[in-house]
């Protein structure tokens, strides 16, 4: 009987030594388990349950894992596809989020700036045309011109719309309406208003050239505004792809740090009765 008791004591001491050595190795590998095991070593197992131990471990692990969780890649992509930078915020990548949001704000600001410049220049060239192009002078020439030779598509619209202002500057038939036209308004031959004929004889209008330059400036402003719209669309796509990649990379890092898990059992006293409890432990590097 005494030999049996001595054997039990030796086995118990040997097991305790192995447990202490294993705990020390785990602590060296993982700062999270180090904190958890420190909490476990101070607990009196005779009077506390595993639920109380779990609460202690949760408090110990709350700091290192705060903010680290699995991110939905489709959700991150969708967020940034709608509003650039929001997917990065979802993934806690605040620097890139600020860059994407800043670019989006810049693109839209520049769009409105150049679109406004285009509107302003459009109003300017329309006012210029109203001052220096007169429909009466054009109709005076048209009344004596060989109208059969004038293509119907180039007849002037009745209202001053976009087509009206385009045609009086684009087609040579309307040169006679400019107040500084230096040709012969009494010449009924429309072919004498062709570009080749006018260039060869120096026929034209300085006001018309100024008007065409103003229209070109307005169109360039509108074209630049469209470029910023294109840049904004590209920013949506780039931000969406970056948010998806950031979410996946964060998930991969979490999976990479997962190294081990094991089941632990123990006894606890509940309502005066012994109870067997089990706990699943997951280790991270």
C-alpha positions in Angstrom: 0.0 0.0 0.0 2.8 2.4 0.9 4.6 1.6 -2.4 1.4 2.4 -4.3 1.1 5.8 -2.6 4.7 6.6 -3.2 4.2 5.8 -6.9 1.1 8.0 -7.2 3.1 10.9 -5.6 6.0 10.4 -8.1 3.6 10.3 -11.1 1.8 13.5 -9.9 5.1 15.4 -9.4 6.4 14.2 -12.8 3.1 15.3 -14.5 3.2 18.7 -12.8 6.8 19.2 -14.0 5.9 18.4 -17.6 2.8 20.7 -17.4 5.0 23.6 -16.1 7.5 23.0 -18.9 4.8 22.9 -21.6 3.2 26.0 -20.3 6.5 27.9 -20.4 7.1 26.8 -24.0 3.6 28.0 -25.0 4.1 31.3 -23.3 7.4 31.8 -25.2 5.6 31.1 -28.5 2.5 33.2 -28.0 2.1 36.4 -25.9 -1.6 35.8 -26.0 -1.3 32.3 -24.3 1.3 33.7 -22.0 -1.3 36.2 -20.6 -4.0 33.5 -20.6 -1.8 30.9 -18.7 -0.7 33.5 -16.2 -4.3 34.1 -15.4 -5.0 30.4 -15.2 -2.1 29.7 -12.8 -3.5 32.1 -10.2 -7.0 30.5 -10.1 -8.0 28.1 -7.3 -9.6 25.2 -9.2 -11.3 23.9 -6.1 -13.7 26.8 -5.9 -14.1 28.2 -9.4 -15.7 26.8 -12.6 -14.3 26.9 -16.1 -16.8 29.7 -17.0 -15.0 31.9 -14.5 -11.7 31.0 -16.1 -13.0 31.7 -19.5 -14.0 35.2 -18.4 -10.5 35.8 -17.1 -8.9 34.7 -20.3 -11.3 36.8 -22.5 -10.3 39.9 -20.5 -6.6 39.0 -21.0 -7.0 38.4 -24.8 -9.3 41.4 -25.5 -6.5 43.9 -26.0 -4.3 42.1 -28.6 -7.3 41.0 -30.8 -9.3 44.2 -30.6 -10.3 45.3 -34.1 -9.0 42.1 -35.8 -11.7 40.0 -37.3 -12.7 38.3 -40.5 -13.7 40.9 -43.2 -16.2 40.2 -46.0 -14.4 40.7 -49.3 -17.6 41.3 -51.4 -18.8 43.8 -48.8 -15.5 45.7 -48.8 -15.6 45.8 -52.6 -19.2 47.0 -52.8 -18.6 49.7 -50.2 -15.8 51.3 -52.2 -17.5 50.7 -55.5 -20.3 53.0 -54.2 -18.2 55.5 -52.3 -14.4 55.2 -52.8 -12.6 54.8 -49.4 -15.5 53.3 -47.4 -14.3 49.8 -48.1 -10.9 50.7 -46.8 -12.6 52.2 -43.7 -14.4 48.9 -43.2 -11.0 47.2 -43.3 -9.5 49.7 -40.9 -7.1 51.0 -43.6 -7.6 54.6 -42.8 -4.7 56.1 -44.7 -5.8 54.6 -48.0 -9.3 55.6 -47.2 -8.3 59.2 -46.8 -6.4 59.1 -50.1 -9.4 57.6 -52.0 -11.9 60.0 -50.5 -9.6 62.9 -51.1 -9.2 61.9 -54.7 -12.9 61.6 -55.2 -13.6 65.0 -53.6 -10.9 66.5 -55.9 -12.2 64.9 -59.0 -15.8 66.1 -58.4 -14.6 69.6 -57.4 -12.6 69.9 -60.6 -15.5 68.7 -62.6 -17.8 71.4 -61.3 -15.0 74.0 -61.7 -14.5 73.2 -65.4 -18.1 72.6 -66.2 -18.8 76.1 -64.7 -16.0 77.5 -66.9 -17.6 75.9 -69.9 -21.1 77.3 -69.1 -19.5 80.8 -68.5 -17.7 80.7 -71.8 -20.8 79.4 -73.6 -22.8 82.4 -72.4 -19.9 84.6 -73.5 -19.8 83.4 -77.1 -23.6 83.4 -77.4 -23.7 87.0 -76.3 -20.8 87.8 -78.7 -22.8 86.1 -81.6 -25.9 88.0 -80.7 -24.0 91.3 -81.0 -22.0 90.6 -84.2 -24.1 88.1 -86.3 -27.4 89.4 -87.7 -30.0 87.2 -89.2 -31.3 90.1 -91.4 -28.0 90.4 -93.2 -28.0 86.6 -93.9 -31.6 86.6 -95.1 -30.7 89.6 -97.4 -28.1 87.5 -99.1 -30.3 84.4 -99.1 -33.1 86.2 -100.9 -30.9 86.7 -103.9 -28.8 83.5 -103.7 -29.3 80.4 -105.8 -30.9 78.5 -102.9 -31.1 75.3 -105.0 -27.3 75.0 -104.5 -27.6 75.5 -100.7 -28.0 72.1 -99.0 -31.3 72.0 -97.0 -29.6 70.6 -93.9 -27.7 73.8 -93.5 -30.8 76.0 -93.3 -30.8 78.0 -90.1 -33.1 76.9 -87.3 -35.8 79.3 -86.2 -34.8 79.3 -82.5 -31.5 80.2 -81.0 -30.6 76.7 -79.7 -27.4 74.8 -79.6 -27.6 74.0 -83.3 -28.2 77.6 -84.2 -25.0 78.8 -82.5 -23.1 75.9 -84.0 -24.2 76.5 -87.6 -23.5 80.3 -87.8 -19.9 79.6 -87.0 -19.4 76.3 -88.7 -20.8 76.8 -92.2 -19.5 79.4 -94.7 -23.0 80.1 -95.9 -23.6 82.1 -92.9 -20.6 84.4 -93.4 -22.8 87.0 -94.8 -24.5 87.4 -91.5 -21.4 88.7 -89.7 -21.3 92.4 -89.4 -17.6 92.6 -90.5 -18.0 90.3 -93.5 -15.6 91.7 -96.2 -17.1 89.9 -99.2 -19.9 90.8 -101.6 -23.3 90.2 -100.1 -24.9 90.8 -103.5 -23.1 87.8 -105.0 -25.8 85.2 -105.6 -23.4 82.3 -106.2 -23.1 80.2 -102.9 -19.9 78.5 -104.3 -18.1 81.9 -103.8 -18.5 81.3 -100.1 -16.7 78.0 -100.1 -13.6 77.7 -97.9 -11.3 77.3 -100.8 -12.7 80.3 -102.6 -12.7 82.5 -99.5 -9.1 81.5 -98.6 -7.8 82.3 -102.1 -9.4 85.8 -102.1 -9.0 86.6 -98.4 -12.8 86.7 -97.8 -14.0 86.2 -94.3 -14.8 87.7 -90.9 -12.5 88.5 -87.9 -15.5 88.3 -85.6 -16.3 84.8 -86.9 -12.8 83.7 -86.1 -13.0 85.2 -82.6 -16.3 83.4 -82.1 -14.9 80.1 -83.2 -12.0 80.4 -80.7 -14.5 81.2 -77.9 -16.5 78.1 -78.8 -13.4 76.0 -78.9 -12.5 77.2 -75.4 -15.9 76.3 -74.1 -15.7 72.8 -75.6 -12.3 72.3 -74.1 -13.6 73.2 -70.7 -16.4 70.7 -71.1 -14.0 68.0 -72.3 -11.7 68.6 -69.3 -14.7 68.2 -67.0 -15.6 64.9 -68.6 -12.0 63.7 -68.0 -12.5 64.3 -64.3 -15.7 62.2 -64.5 -13.7 59.4 -66.1 -11.1 59.8 -63.3 -13.8 59.5 -60.7 -15.2 56.3 -62.3 -11.6 54.9 -62.4 -11.2 55.8 -58.7 -14.3 53.9 -57.8 -13.0 50.8 -59.6 -9.5 51.1 -58.1 -10.8 51.7 -54.6 -13.1 48.7 -54.9 -10.3 46.4 -56.0 -8.0 47.7 -53.3 -10.6 47.3 -50.6 -11.3 43.7 -51.7 -7.5 43.0 -51.7 -7.1 44.6 -48.3 -9.9 42.5 -46.8 -8.5 39.3 -48.3 -5.0 40.1 -47.0 -6.3 40.8 -43.5 -8.2 37.5 -43.6 -5.1 35.6 -44.8 -3.0 37.1 -41.9 -5.5 35.9 -39.4 -5.6 32.4 -40.9 -1.8 32.3 -41.0 -1.5 33.0 -37.3 -3.8 30.1 -36.4 -1.6 27.2 -35.3 -3.2 24.8 -32.9 -6.3 23.9 -30.9 -7.0 21.4 -28.2 -9.7 20.4 -25.9 -9.3 20.8 -22.1 -11.4 19.1 -19.4 -11.8 19.9 -15.8 -14.0 19.3 -12.7 -16.1 22.0 -11.0 -18.6 22.0 -8.1 -22.0 23.3 -9.1 -24.9 23.2 -6.7 -22.9 20.9 -4.4 -22.4 18.3 -7.2 -19.2 17.6 -9.1 -19.5 18.5 -12.8 -17.2 17.8 -15.7 -16.6 20.8 -18.0 -14.7 21.0 -21.3 -13.1 24.0 -23.0 -11.7 24.3 -26.6 -8.5 26.3 -26.8 -7.2 27.9 -30.0 -3.6 29.0 -30.2 -2.2 31.8 -32.4 1.3 32.7 -33.4 
